[in-house]
Amino acid sequence: MIHPEEAERLQGVNLYLIGMMASGKSTLGIELATQLGFQFFDTDALVEQIAGCPIPQIFADQGEAAFRDLETQVLAQLSSYTRLVIATGGGIVLRPQNWSYLHHGLTIWLDVAPALIWERLLKDPGQRPLLQTPDPEVTLHRLMEQRQPFYAQADVRVSILSETRLPQLAEQVWQAIRARLREGIPSR
């Protein structure tokens, strides 16, 4: 559990959770926001709210570029606030412009083992537009390879090799953030 005086060490800086689909950004984000006394936002949920339709429909009707434009809009708006925990879409790191917004806070990469992500996707496939391919597992690995250099730019990296209970994961992430804070919040 994060103590309020520890949360003050963040000085209101936003936390941006980045990583692949099914890495647990939203679930963890809600837990971290609760413990820190911050507000939680999910960029995918906000994109759907603005578009008035689910993400798969945005992809089908308008294409990935339109989705990415909305995602950037949402990120730009959120970055002007403080004391937020923000779960981002897996591909948000691909646009250089988005990094200018992500750098308004502390980026935390949930680096989940590929086998674990695939296992989670099999349990709860949902509608993942980018995985609507003849071989979604190969597509997933290709996306992970493509995005890894971008994720690696995060301020904090948390490796997740197996399923971890949420309280322990939140503590693991907070320990990584605490270590980063000892080095100082990055100035951009």
N, CA, C and O atoms as a DFTB+ gen file, in Angstrom:
752 C
 N C O
     1  1       0.845      -1.187       0.000
     2  2       0.000       0.000       0.000
     3  2       0.889       1.250       0.000
     4  3       1.865       1.337       0.745
     5  1       0.532       2.199      -0.841
     6  2       1.305       3.436      -0.957
     7  2       0.807       4.417       0.115
     8  3      -0.387       4.704       0.197
     9  1       1.713       4.914       0.913
    10  2       1.354       5.878       1.955
    11  2       1.224       7.261       1.338
    12  3       1.958       7.594       0.407
    13  1       0.288       8.082       1.849
    14  2       0.069       9.421       1.273
    15  2       1.336      10.265       1.180
    16  3       1.524      10.981       0.197
    17  1       2.212      10.192       2.192
    18  2       3.438      10.996       2.132
    19  2       4.356      10.520       1.008
    20  3       5.107      11.308       0.435
    21  1       4.289       9.213       0.694
    22  2       5.067       8.697      -0.436
    23  2       4.503       9.220      -1.755
    24  3       5.250       9.583      -2.664
    25  1       3.188       9.252      -1.843
    26  2       2.535       9.747      -3.059
    27  2       2.931      11.193      -3.338
    28  3       3.021      11.604      -4.495
    29  1       3.167      11.961      -2.280
    30  2       3.558      13.366      -2.448
    31  2       4.909      13.500      -3.139
    32  3       5.209      14.541      -3.725
    33  1       5.716      12.463      -3.075
    34  2       7.033      12.502      -3.745
    35  2       6.878      12.650      -5.257
    36  3       7.798      13.100      -5.940
    37  1       5.711      12.268      -5.773
    38  2       5.457      12.425      -7.209
    39  2       5.207      13.878      -7.595
    40  3       5.288      14.236      -8.771
    41  1       4.905      14.708      -6.613
    42  2       4.638      16.132      -6.849
    43  2       3.535      16.342      -7.879
    44  3       3.571      17.302      -8.649
    45  1       2.546      15.429      -7.891
    46  2       1.404      15.569      -8.791
    47  2       1.661      15.126     -10.218
    48  3       0.771      15.220     -11.063
    49  1       2.867      14.642     -10.501
    50  2       3.218      14.230     -11.865
    51  2       2.352      13.043     -12.287
    52  3       2.147      12.104     -11.518
    53  1       1.853      13.101     -13.509
    54  2       1.038      12.011     -14.045
    55  2       1.869      10.752     -14.252
    56  3       3.069      10.820     -14.517
    57  1       1.214       9.609     -14.126
    58  2       1.819       8.325     -14.455
    59  2       1.158       7.808     -15.719
    60  3      -0.065       7.681     -15.779
    61  1       1.960       7.510     -16.728
    62  2       1.457       6.971     -17.989
    63  2       1.883       5.513     -18.086
    64  3       3.077       5.217     -18.146
    65  1       0.918       4.602     -18.103
    66  2       1.210       3.181     -18.230
    67  2       1.213       2.819     -19.707
    68  3       0.220       3.005     -20.410
    69  1       2.352       2.296     -20.168
    70  2       2.469       1.887     -21.562
    71  2       2.793       0.402     -21.609
    72  3       3.273      -0.173     -20.632
    73  1       2.526      -0.207     -22.747
    74  2       2.804      -1.624     -22.931
    75  2       1.810      -2.229     -23.902
    76  3       0.879      -1.567     -24.361
    77  1       2.023      -3.489     -24.202
    78  2       1.192      -4.190     -25.172
    79  2      -0.236      -4.357     -24.677
    80  3      -0.531      -4.216     -23.490
    81  1      -1.116      -4.665     -25.634
    82  2      -2.481      -5.025     -25.279
    83  2      -2.429      -6.194     -24.303
    84  3      -1.544      -7.045     -24.392
    85  1      -3.363      -6.234     -23.388
    86  2      -3.477      -7.311     -22.396
    87  2      -2.318      -7.340     -21.407
    88  3      -2.071      -8.362     -20.766
    89  1      -1.605      -6.216     -21.282
    90  2      -0.516      -6.182     -20.302
    91  2      -1.018      -5.782     -18.916
    92  3      -0.257      -5.827     -17.950
    93  1      -2.280      -5.393     -18.807
    94  2      -2.864      -5.072     -17.506
    95  2      -2.809      -3.609     -17.131
    96  3      -2.914      -3.263     -15.954
    97  1      -2.645      -2.740     -18.126
    98  2      -2.497      -1.310     -17.847
    99  2      -3.730      -0.728     -17.142
   100  3      -3.599       0.022     -16.174
   101  1      -4.910      -1.072     -17.627
   102  2      -6.131      -0.504     -17.039
   103  2      -6.370      -1.023     -15.625
   104  3      -6.658      -0.245     -14.715
   105  1      -6.252      -2.316     -15.443
   106  2      -6.472      -2.909     -14.120
   107  2      -5.493      -2.340     -13.105
   108  3      -5.884      -1.930     -12.012
   109  1      -4.228      -2.319     -13.470
   110  2      -3.206      -1.781     -12.581
   111  2      -3.405      -0.284     -12.380
   112  3      -3.228       0.226     -11.274
   113  1      -3.770       0.417     -13.442
   114  2      -3.959       1.863     -13.360
   115  2      -5.011       2.257     -12.344
   116  3      -4.825       3.211     -11.589
   117  1      -6.106       1.532     -12.321
   118  2      -7.169       1.813     -11.344
   119  2      -6.630       1.620      -9.927
   120  3      -6.887       2.436      -9.042
   121  1      -5.886       0.544      -9.721
   122  2      -5.323       0.252      -8.394
   123  2      -4.324       1.343      -7.973
   124  3      -4.382       1.831      -6.844
   125  1      -3.425       1.719      -8.862
   126  2      -2.442       2.754      -8.532
   127  2      -3.118       4.094      -8.234
   128  3      -2.758       4.787      -7.282
   129  1      -4.100       4.444      -9.063
   130  2      -4.800       5.719      -8.858
   131  2      -5.494       5.735      -7.500
   132  3      -5.462       6.742      -6.793
   133  1      -6.112       4.634      -7.143
   134  2      -6.788       4.540      -5.847
   135  2      -5.788       4.716      -4.714
   136  3      -6.022       5.487      -3.783
   137  1      -4.671       3.996      -4.797
   138  2      -3.677       4.080      -3.730
   139  2      -3.021       5.459      -3.642
   140  3      -2.698       5.923      -2.548
   141  1      -2.824       6.108      -4.779
   142  2      -2.165       7.419      -4.802
   143  2      -3.118       8.574      -4.517
   144  3      -2.678       9.674      -4.182
   145  1      -4.441       8.326      -4.649
   146  2      -5.398       9.414      -4.544
   147  2      -5.420      10.256      -5.809
   148  3      -5.760      11.438      -5.770
   149  1      -5.053       9.639      -6.940
   150  2      -5.069      10.293      -8.246
   151  2      -6.349       9.887      -8.972
   152  3      -7.051       8.976      -8.532
   153  1      -6.652      10.556     -10.075
   154  2      -7.753      10.143     -10.949
   155  2      -7.203       9.168     -11.978
   156  3      -6.025       9.225     -12.332
   157  1      -8.064       8.267     -12.458
   158  2      -7.662       7.292     -13.464
   159  2      -8.385       7.565     -14.773
   160  3      -9.579       7.861     -14.782
   161  1      -7.653       7.463     -15.881
   162  2      -8.242       7.553     -17.217
   163  2      -7.631       6.474     -18.096
   164  3      -6.466       6.108     -17.942
   165  1      -8.439       5.975     -19.016
   166  2      -8.017       4.982     -20.005
   167  2      -8.196       5.648     -21.365
   168  3      -9.314       6.005     -21.737
   169  1      -7.108       5.819     -22.108
   170  2      -7.211       6.533     -23.386
   171  2      -8.148       5.819     -24.359
   172  3      -8.877       6.476     -25.102
   173  1      -8.138       4.485     -24.365
   174  2      -9.037       3.756     -25.269
   175  2     -10.504       4.053     -24.952
   176  3     -11.307       4.264     -25.860
   177  1     -10.849       4.069     -23.671
   178  2     -12.233       4.356     -23.272
   179  2     -12.633       5.773     -23.677
   180  3     -13.758       6.002     -24.122
   181  1     -11.706       6.726     -23.520
   182  2     -12.002       8.107     -23.904
   183  2     -12.147       8.250     -25.417
   184  3     -12.997       9.005     -25.889
   185  1     -11.324       7.530     -26.180
   186  2     -11.454       7.551     -27.642
   187  2     -12.839       7.039     -28.040
   188  3     -13.501       7.631     -28.891
   189  1     -13.271       5.945     -27.426
   190  2     -14.601       5.396     -27.734
   191  2     -15.696       6.387     -27.371
   192  3     -16.682       6.524     -28.095
   193  1     -15.524       7.070     -26.260
   194  2     -16.507       8.061     -25.821
   195  2     -16.600       9.208     -26.828
   196  3     -17.698       9.620     -27.203
   197  1     -15.461       9.716     -27.260
   198  2     -15.438      10.824     -28.219
   199  2     -16.021      10.393     -29.573
   200  3     -16.797      11.123     -30.190
   201  1     -15.630       9.186     -30.023
   202  2     -16.077       8.696     -31.330
   203  2     -17.533       8.235     -31.302
   204  3     -18.203       8.198     -32.334
   205  1     -18.007       7.888     -30.119
   206  2     -19.379       7.392     -30.010
   207  2     -19.546       5.967     -30.531
   208  3     -20.651       5.539     -30.865
   209  1     -18.437       5.245     -30.595
   210  2     -18.495       3.854     -31.056
   211  2     -17.255       3.106     -30.567
   212  3     -16.264       3.728     -30.184
   213  1     -17.311       1.775     -30.580
   214  2     -16.154       1.001     -30.116
   215  2     -14.959       1.097     -31.071
   216  3     -15.112       1.391     -32.257
   217  1     -13.778       0.845     -30.527
   218  2     -12.544       0.941     -31.307
   219  2     -12.573       0.066     -32.564
   220  3     -12.162       0.531     -33.627
   221  1     -13.046      -1.188     -32.479
   222  2     -13.083      -1.988     -33.722
   223  2     -13.896      -1.322     -34.833
   224  3     -13.573      -1.454     -36.013
   225  1     -14.947      -0.609     -34.447
   226  2     -15.759       0.085     -35.452
   227  2     -15.003       1.283     -36.032
   228  3     -15.118       1.576     -37.222
   229  1     -14.235       1.970     -35.193
   230  2     -13.419       3.089     -35.694
   231  2     -12.442       2.550     -36.736
   232  3     -12.297       3.124     -37.815
   233  1     -11.770       1.438     -36.406
   234  2     -10.821       0.817     -37.340
   235  2     -11.530       0.425     -38.636
   236  3     -11.021       0.681     -39.727
   237  1     -12.705      -0.196     -38.514
   238  2     -13.428      -0.681     -39.689
   239  2     -13.951       0.458     -40.560
   240  3     -13.865       0.396     -41.786
   241  1     -14.491       1.496     -39.926
   242  2     -15.124       2.581     -40.679
   243  2     -14.143       3.659     -41.148
   244  3     -14.284       4.205     -42.242
   245  1     -13.147       3.957     -40.305
   246  2     -12.281       5.098     -40.591
   247  2     -10.806       4.743     -40.732
   248  3     -10.020       5.533     -41.255
   249  1     -10.428       3.543     -40.262
   250  2      -9.039       3.111     -40.380
   251  2      -8.218       3.413     -39.136
   252  3      -8.630       4.166     -38.254
   253  1      -7.041       2.796     -39.099
   254  2      -6.171       2.947     -37.933
   255  2      -5.687       4.385     -37.769
   256  3      -5.559       4.862     -36.641
   257  1      -5.418       5.082     -38.866
   258  2      -4.914       6.460     -38.774
   259  2      -5.908       7.365     -38.043
   260  3      -5.507       8.202     -37.234
   261  1      -7.199       7.199     -38.327
   262  2      -8.221       8.003     -37.642
   263  2      -8.238       7.694     -36.149
   264  3      -8.372       8.596     -35.322
   265  1      -8.101       6.417     -35.813
   266  2      -8.033       6.029     -34.408
   267  2      -6.826       6.687     -33.741
   268  3      -6.947       7.246     -32.651
   269  1      -5.669       6.620     -34.389
   270  2      -4.443       7.197     -33.820
   271  2      -4.570       8.712     -33.642
   272  3      -4.044       9.271     -32.680
   273  1      -5.272       9.381     -34.575
   274  2      -5.497      10.822     -34.441
   275  2      -6.315      11.127     -33.184
   276  3      -5.987      12.040     -32.426
   277  1      -7.382      10.352     -32.973
   278  2      -8.210      10.547     -31.781
   279  2      -7.407      10.259     -30.509
   280  3      -7.537      10.962     -29.507
   281  1      -6.589       9.231     -30.567
   282  2      -5.757       8.849     -29.434
   283  2      -4.801       9.998     -29.058
   284  3      -4.617      10.302     -27.880
   285  1      -4.211      10.615     -30.062
   286  2      -3.303      11.744     -29.827
   287  2      -4.056      12.921     -29.224
   288  3      -3.550      13.583     -28.318
   289  1      -5.263      13.185     -29.720
   290  2      -6.104      14.261     -29.170
   291  2      -6.364      14.039     -27.686
   292  3      -6.211      14.950     -26.873
   293  1      -6.758      12.822     -27.346
   294  2      -7.059      12.478     -25.960
   295  2      -5.816      12.660     -25.086
   296  3      -5.887      13.252     -24.009
   297  1      -4.700      12.155     -25.551
   298  2      -3.452      12.255     -24.795
   299  2      -3.061      13.712     -24.581
   300  3      -2.624      14.086     -23.493
   301  1      -3.217      14.529     -25.611
   302  2      -2.886      15.954     -25.503
   303  2      -3.731      16.618     -24.411
   304  3      -3.218      17.406     -23.617
   305  1      -5.013      16.298     -24.375
   306  2      -5.892      16.896     -23.368
   307  2      -5.520      16.430     -21.967
   308  3      -5.448      17.240     -21.042
   309  1      -5.283      15.123     -21.803
   310  2      -4.960      14.589     -20.483
   311  2      -3.643      15.148     -19.944
   312  3      -3.503      15.369     -18.741
   313  1      -2.688      15.372     -20.833
   314  2      -1.357      15.801     -20.382
   315  2      -1.361      17.198     -19.769
   316  3      -0.388      17.593     -19.126
   317  1      -2.430      17.940     -19.957
   318  2      -2.486      19.286     -19.386
   319  2      -2.944      19.276     -17.922
   320  3      -2.972      20.316     -17.265
   321  1      -3.302      18.090     -17.422
   322  2      -3.733      17.962     -16.032
   323  2      -2.629      17.308     -15.206
   324  3      -1.629      16.837     -15.747
   325  1      -2.824      17.287     -13.897
   326  2      -1.877      16.632     -12.996
   327  2      -2.627      15.636     -12.129
   328  3      -3.857      15.604     -12.111
   329  1      -1.859      14.822     -11.408
   330  2      -2.401      13.835     -10.474
   331  2      -3.318      12.820     -11.170
   332  3      -4.397      12.488     -10.678
   333  1      -2.851      12.336     -12.336
   334  2      -3.590      11.338     -13.091
   335  2      -2.748      10.078     -13.262
   336  3      -1.522      10.141     -13.358
   337  1      -3.426       8.935     -13.299
   338  2      -2.827       7.690     -13.764
   339  2      -3.555       7.371     -15.062
   340  3      -4.783       7.282     -15.087
   341  1      -2.794       7.199     -16.139
   342  2      -3.383       7.049     -17.465
   343  2      -2.915       5.745     -18.099
   344  3      -1.723       5.525     -18.314
   345  1      -3.898       4.883     -18.393
   346  2      -3.614       3.655     -19.146
   347  2      -3.725       4.016     -20.618
   348  3      -4.754       4.522     -21.066
   349  1      -2.666       3.755     -21.366
   350  2      -2.652       4.126     -22.781
   351  2      -2.875       2.910     -23.664
   352  3      -2.711       1.771     -23.227
   353  1      -3.250       3.163     -24.908
   354  2      -3.354       2.095     -25.892
   355  2      -1.954       1.587     -26.229
   356  3      -0.977       2.331     -26.140
   357  1      -1.867       0.328     -26.613
   358  2      -0.574      -0.302     -26.867
   359  2       0.273       0.369     -27.928
   360  3       1.501       0.311     -27.869
   361  1      -0.371       1.013     -28.907
   362  2       0.377       1.624     -30.000
   363  2       0.624       3.112     -29.845
   364  3       1.135       3.756     -30.761
   365  1       0.267       3.661     -28.699
   366  2       0.396       5.112     -28.506
   367  2       1.843       5.578     -28.629
   368  3       2.101       6.738     -28.952
   369  1       2.782       4.676     -28.373
   370  2       4.214       5.027     -28.391
   371  2       4.772       5.192     -29.797
   372  3       5.898       5.662     -29.963
   373  1       3.999       4.810     -30.810
   374  2       4.511       4.805     -32.185
   375  2       4.633       6.198     -32.791
   376  3       5.454       6.418     -33.681
   377  1       3.829       7.128     -32.320
   378  2       3.876       8.491     -32.858
   379  2       4.812       9.365     -32.035
   380  3       4.618       9.524     -30.829
   381  1       5.837       9.938     -32.689
   382  2       6.752      10.821     -31.950
   383  2       6.022      11.950     -31.219
   384  3       6.414      12.336     -30.118
   385  1       4.962      12.477     -31.835
   386  2       4.204      13.564     -31.217
   387  2       3.666      13.145     -29.851
   388  3       3.612      13.958     -28.928
   389  1       3.269      11.884     -29.720
   390  2       2.720      11.426     -28.446
   391  2       3.750      11.464     -27.325
   392  3       3.406      11.677     -26.162
   393  1       5.007      11.258     -27.677
   394  2       6.044      11.303     -26.640
   395  2       6.158      12.688     -26.034
   396  3       6.532      12.819     -24.868
   397  1       5.843      13.731     -26.803
   398  2       5.893      15.071     -26.219
   399  2       4.858      15.202     -25.100
   400  3       5.064      15.959     -24.151
   401  1       3.757      14.476     -25.207
   402  2       2.736      14.480     -24.149
   403  2       3.103      13.506     -23.036
   404  3       2.943      13.822     -21.857
   405  1       3.590      12.334     -23.399
   406  2       3.981      11.345     -22.393
   407  2       5.080      11.899     -21.491
   408  3       5.149      11.557     -20.310
   409  1       5.930      12.746     -22.038
   410  2       7.020      13.320     -21.255
   411  2       6.536      14.370     -20.262
   412  3       7.341      14.935     -19.521
   413  1       5.239      14.638     -20.238
   414  2       4.689      15.528     -19.207
   415  2       4.599      14.801     -17.874
   416  3       4.296      15.412     -16.848
   417  1       4.860      13.502     -17.887
   418  2       4.767      12.711     -16.662
   419  2       5.828      11.640     -16.635
   420  3       6.860      11.741     -17.299
   421  1       5.559      10.617     -15.860
   422  2       6.459       9.483     -15.714
   423  2       5.865       8.313     -16.490
   424  3       4.732       7.912     -16.225
   425  1       6.607       7.764     -17.440
   426  2       6.118       6.635     -18.234
   427  2       6.593       5.332     -17.604
   428  3       7.763       5.174     -17.256
   429  1       5.654       4.407     -17.468
   430  2       5.937       3.115     -16.865
   431  2       5.582       2.037     -17.874
   432  3       4.424       1.890     -18.265
   433  1       6.589       1.287     -18.289
   434  2       6.397       0.204     -19.260
   435  2       6.119      -1.094     -18.513
   436  3       6.963      -1.593     -17.769
   437  1       4.924      -1.630     -18.725
   438  2       4.609      -2.954     -18.210
   439  2       5.088      -3.945     -19.260
   440  3       4.400      -4.215     -20.244
   441  1       6.260      -4.470     -19.034
   442  2       6.918      -5.378     -19.968
   443  2       6.525      -6.818     -19.614
   444  3       7.209      -7.507     -18.858
   445  1       5.411      -7.236     -20.184
   446  2       4.841      -8.548     -19.869
   447  2       5.377      -9.582     -20.846
   448  3       5.471      -9.331     -22.047
   449  1       5.725     -10.744     -20.317
   450  2       6.244     -11.835     -21.142
   451  2       5.257     -12.161     -22.262
   452  3       4.051     -12.232     -22.026
   453  1       5.767     -12.360     -23.485
   454  2       4.883     -12.637     -24.621
   455  2       3.931     -13.817     -24.390
   456  3       2.760     -13.752     -24.766
   457  1       4.424     -14.874     -23.785
   458  2       3.568     -16.047     -23.539
   459  2       2.412     -15.689     -22.612
   460  3       1.303     -16.197     -22.780
   461  1       2.660     -14.829     -21.646
   462  2       1.614     -14.410     -20.711
   463  2       0.578     -13.535     -21.413
   464  3      -0.621     -13.675     -21.172
   465  1       1.035     -12.644     -22.270
   466  2       0.084     -11.817     -23.033
   467  2      -0.788     -12.708     -23.906
   468  3      -2.004     -12.525     -23.962
   469  1      -0.174     -13.673     -24.589
   470  2      -0.939     -14.556     -25.463
   471  2      -1.959     -15.360     -24.653
   472  3      -3.094     -15.549     -25.089
   473  1      -1.553     -15.826     -23.491
   474  2      -2.455     -16.583     -22.613
   475  2      -3.642     -15.718     -22.194
   476  3      -4.781     -16.185     -22.190
   477  1      -3.382     -14.479     -21.848
   478  2      -4.455     -13.557     -21.455
   479  2      -5.404     -13.291     -22.623
   480  3      -6.621     -13.239     -22.444
   481  1      -4.844     -13.124     -23.809
   482  2      -5.680     -12.868     -24.987
   483  2      -6.554     -14.071     -25.322
   484  3      -7.685     -13.904     -25.780
   485  1      -6.050     -15.264     -25.103
   486  2      -6.858     -16.463     -25.348
   487  2      -8.012     -16.556     -24.359
   488  3      -9.103     -17.001     -24.718
   489  1      -7.782     -16.139     -23.118
   490  2      -8.826     -16.163     -22.089
   491  2      -9.882     -15.097     -22.340
   492  3     -11.066     -15.318     -22.087
   493  1      -9.455     -13.944     -22.837
   494  2     -10.355     -12.816     -23.051
   495  2      -9.971     -12.127     -24.359
   496  3      -9.345     -11.067     -24.355
   497  1     -10.358     -12.751     -25.484
   498  2      -9.902     -12.218     -26.771
   499  2     -10.434     -10.829     -27.097
   500  3      -9.756     -10.046     -27.762
   501  1     -11.651     -10.517     -26.629
   502  2     -12.214      -9.218     -26.967
   503  2     -12.156      -8.994     -28.463
   504  3     -12.003      -9.938     -29.237
   505  1     -12.276      -7.769     -28.857
   506  2     -12.153      -7.450     -30.279
   507  2     -10.884      -6.629     -30.442
   508  3     -10.864      -5.435     -30.144
   509  1      -9.858      -7.255     -30.901
   510  2      -8.561      -6.611     -31.086
   511  2      -8.332      -6.423     -32.581
   512  3      -7.899      -7.356     -33.258
   513  1      -8.616      -5.227     -33.108
   514  2      -8.528      -5.014     -34.555
   515  2      -7.197      -5.414     -35.178
   516  3      -7.169      -5.949     -36.287
   517  1      -6.100      -5.162     -34.482
   518  2      -4.793      -5.463     -35.067
   519  2      -4.491      -6.959     -35.110
   520  3      -3.561      -7.393     -35.789
   521  1      -5.289      -7.747     -34.376
   522  2      -5.061      -9.198     -34.376
   523  2      -6.047      -9.945     -35.276
   524  3      -6.100     -11.174     -35.254
   525  1      -6.808      -9.222     -36.049
   526  2      -7.742      -9.853     -36.985
   527  2      -6.978     -10.259     -38.239
   528  3      -7.174      -9.695     -39.316
   529  1      -6.105     -11.245     -38.078
   530  2      -5.244     -11.718     -39.155
   531  2      -5.325     -13.243     -39.193
   532  3      -5.844     -13.859     -38.262
   533  1      -4.815     -13.855     -40.262
   534  2      -4.839     -15.320     -40.333
   535  2      -4.086     -15.992     -39.179
   536  3      -4.462     -17.083     -38.751
   537  1      -3.030     -15.353     -38.677
   538  2      -2.265     -15.932     -37.567
   539  2      -2.031     -14.856     -36.511
   540  3      -0.989     -14.201     -36.512
   541  1      -3.004     -14.669     -35.601
   542  2      -2.899     -13.577     -34.629
   543  2      -1.695     -13.698     -33.694
   544  3      -1.164     -12.680     -33.251
   545  1      -1.257     -14.903     -33.388
   546  2      -0.107     -15.049     -32.491
   547  2       1.163     -14.517     -33.160
   548  3       1.966     -13.844     -32.514
   549  1       1.346     -14.812     -34.431
   550  2       2.499     -14.284     -35.172
   551  2       2.397     -12.761     -35.257
   552  3       3.393     -12.056     -35.100
   553  1       1.202     -12.268     -35.504
   554  2       0.982     -10.818     -35.569
   555  2       1.328     -10.163     -34.235
   556  3       1.961      -9.107     -34.205
   557  1       0.915     -10.786     -33.137
   558  2       1.214     -10.256     -31.812
   559  2       2.724     -10.142     -31.609
   560  3       3.213      -9.111     -31.149
   561  1       3.456     -11.192     -31.948
   562  2       4.913     -11.168     -31.780
   563  2       5.563     -10.106     -32.676
   564  3       6.532      -9.460     -32.276
   565  1       5.031      -9.932     -33.876
   566  2       5.557      -8.905     -34.774
   567  2       5.321      -7.508     -34.187
   568  3       6.211      -6.658     -34.208
   569  1       4.107      -7.284     -33.661
   570  2       3.799      -5.995     -33.036
   571  2       4.711      -5.731     -31.837
   572  3       5.190      -4.614     -31.644
   573  1       4.942      -6.769     -31.039
   574  2       5.802      -6.612     -29.868
   575  2       7.223      -6.239     -30.276
   576  3       7.834      -5.359     -29.671
   577  1       7.741      -6.896     -31.285
   578  2       9.099      -6.585     -31.767
   579  2       9.175      -5.161     -32.300
   580  3      10.144      -4.442     -32.056
   581  1       8.132      -4.763     -33.036
   582  2       8.094      -3.426     -33.623
   583  2       8.046      -2.350     -32.534
   584  3       8.672      -1.299     -32.672
   585  1       7.313      -2.609     -31.466
   586  2       7.080      -1.591     -30.446
   587  2       8.126      -1.570     -29.340
   588  3       8.267      -0.565     -28.644
   589  1       8.848      -2.648     -29.171
   590  2       9.790      -2.737     -28.053
   591  2      10.763      -1.567     -27.964
   592  3      10.972      -1.053     -26.865
   593  1      11.377      -1.116     -29.075
   594  2      12.304       0.025     -28.954
   595  2      11.608       1.297     -28.456
   596  3      12.232       2.141     -27.813
   597  1      10.334       1.425     -28.753
   598  2       9.585       2.599     -28.294
   599  2       9.259       2.465     -26.806
   600  3       9.427       3.409     -26.035
   601  1       8.790       1.273     -26.415
   602  2       8.502       1.044     -24.992
   603  2       9.761       1.242     -24.152
   604  3       9.691       1.737     -23.027
   605  1      10.893       0.861     -24.695
   606  2      12.162       0.937     -23.959
   607  2      12.548       2.376     -23.614
   608  3      13.464       2.588     -22.819
   609  1      11.874       3.360     -24.191
   610  2      12.140       4.765     -23.875
   611  2      11.467       5.201     -22.570
   612  3      11.638       6.337     -22.128
   613  1      10.707       4.299     -21.962
   614  2       9.979       4.628     -20.729
   615  2      10.946       4.994     -19.606
   616  3      12.103       4.572     -19.596
   617  1      10.451       5.776     -18.673
   618  2      11.239       6.155     -17.500
   619  2      11.446       4.967     -16.565
   620  3      12.488       4.835     -15.923
   621  1      10.429       4.103     -16.503
   622  2      10.440       2.963     -15.597
   623  2      10.015       1.729     -16.375
   624  3       9.058       1.771     -17.148
   625  1      10.730       0.631     -16.168
   626  2      10.373      -0.638     -16.808
   627  2      10.097      -1.659     -15.709
   628  3      10.907      -1.851     -14.803
   629  1       8.935      -2.312     -15.806
   630  2       8.568      -3.342     -14.846
   631  2       8.356      -4.639     -15.622
   632  3       7.420      -4.753     -16.415
   633  1       9.226      -5.610     -15.389
   634  2       9.121      -6.907     -16.071
   635  2       8.131      -7.786     -15.325
   636  3       8.209      -7.943     -14.107
   637  1       7.198      -8.355     -16.081
   638  2       6.171      -9.229     -15.513
   639  2       6.262     -10.555     -16.255
   640  3       5.903     -10.651     -17.429
   641  1       6.745     -11.572     -15.557
   642  2       6.996     -12.862     -16.192
   643  2       5.891     -13.876     -15.957
   644  3       5.763     -14.845     -16.707
   645  1       5.087     -13.656     -14.911
   646  2       3.996     -14.587     -14.619
   647  2       2.847     -13.815     -13.989
   648  3       3.004     -12.662     -13.588
   649  1       1.686     -14.467     -13.906
   650  2       0.537     -13.807     -13.285
   651  2       0.889     -13.431     -11.863
   652  3       1.443     -14.232     -11.110
   653  1       0.565     -12.223     -11.511
   654  2       0.865     -11.691     -10.198
   655  2      -0.407     -11.076      -9.645
   656  3      -1.132     -10.389     -10.365
   657  1      -0.679     -11.316      -8.383
   658  2      -1.867     -10.720      -7.778
   659  2      -1.735      -9.199      -7.810
   660  3      -0.638      -8.656      -7.676
   661  1      -2.855      -8.531      -7.987
   662  2      -2.858      -7.079      -8.178
   663  2      -2.149      -6.312      -7.055
   664  3      -1.356      -5.422      -7.362
   665  1      -2.388      -6.605      -5.785
   666  2      -1.669      -5.844      -4.747
   667  2      -0.146      -5.989      -4.851
   668  3       0.587      -5.019      -4.656
   669  1       0.321      -7.194      -5.158
   670  2       1.761      -7.404      -5.294
   671  2       2.308      -6.687      -6.535
   672  3       3.410      -6.138      -6.507
   673  1       1.532      -6.697      -7.614
   674  2       1.969      -6.010      -8.829
   675  2       2.036      -4.505      -8.585
   676  3       2.997      -3.850      -8.986
   677  1       1.018      -3.960      -7.930
   678  2       1.022      -2.522      -7.617
   679  2       2.233      -2.173      -6.760
   680  3       2.857      -1.132      -6.963
   681  1       2.566      -3.025      -5.813
   682  2       3.734      -2.790      -4.966
   683  2       5.021      -2.863      -5.786
   684  3       5.928      -2.052      -5.598
   685  1       5.099      -3.838      -6.699
   686  2       6.279      -3.979      -7.560
   687  2       6.470      -2.722      -8.416
   688  3       7.583      -2.218      -8.560
   689  1       5.371      -2.233      -8.975
   690  2       5.432      -1.025      -9.803
   691  2       5.822       0.180      -8.949
   692  3       6.650       0.994      -9.358
   693  1       5.218       0.292      -7.754
   694  2       5.546       1.426      -6.897
   695  2       7.018       1.395      -6.492
   696  3       7.658       2.445      -6.426
   697  1       7.563       0.214      -6.220
   698  2       8.987       0.106      -5.875
   699  2       9.861       0.606      -7.032
   700  3      10.865       1.285      -6.815
   701  1       9.465       0.262      -8.257
   702  2      10.217       0.716      -9.432
   703  2      10.108       2.234      -9.597
   704  3      11.081       2.900      -9.951
   705  1       8.922       2.766      -9.339
   706  2       8.732       4.221      -9.414
   707  2       9.564       4.897      -8.321
   708  3      10.231       5.900      -8.573
   709  1       9.520       4.350      -7.125
   710  2      10.274       4.905      -6.002
   711  2      11.770       4.953      -6.336
   712  3      12.444       5.945      -6.057
   713  1      12.280       3.875      -6.934
   714  2      13.702       3.851      -7.322
   715  2      13.993       4.961      -8.327
   716  3      15.034       5.613      -8.256
   717  1      13.077       5.172      -9.256
   718  2      13.251       6.227     -10.270
   719  2      13.201       7.608      -9.625
   720  3      13.942       8.511     -10.014
   721  1      12.326       7.764      -8.644
   722  2      12.204       9.053      -7.963
   723  2      13.478       9.388      -7.194
   724  3      13.837      10.560      -7.074
   725  1      14.164       8.373      -6.673
   726  2      15.429       8.612      -5.979
   727  2      16.449       9.247      -6.915
   728  3      17.298      10.037      -6.504
   729  1      16.337       8.871      -8.197
   730  2      17.228       9.457      -9.209
   731  2      16.767      10.852      -9.608
   732  3      17.527      11.617     -10.202
   733  1      15.535      11.177      -9.286
   734  2      14.951      12.464      -9.652
   735  2      13.969      12.293     -10.790
   736  3      14.173      11.474     -11.686
   737  1      12.900      13.071     -10.748
   738  2      11.920      13.048     -11.833
   739  2      12.606      13.629     -13.071
   740  3      13.215      14.698     -13.006
   741  1      12.506      12.928     -14.185
   742  2      13.210      13.411     -15.378
   743  2      12.718      14.797     -15.790
   744  3      11.518      15.073     -15.798
   745  1      13.663      15.649     -16.125
   746  2      13.276      16.957     -16.665
   747  2      13.425      16.870     -18.182
   748  3      14.426      16.367     -18.693
   749  1      12.463      17.343     -18.855
   750  2      12.452      17.231     -20.310
   751  2      12.673      18.581     -20.945
   752  3      12.697      18.690     -22.171
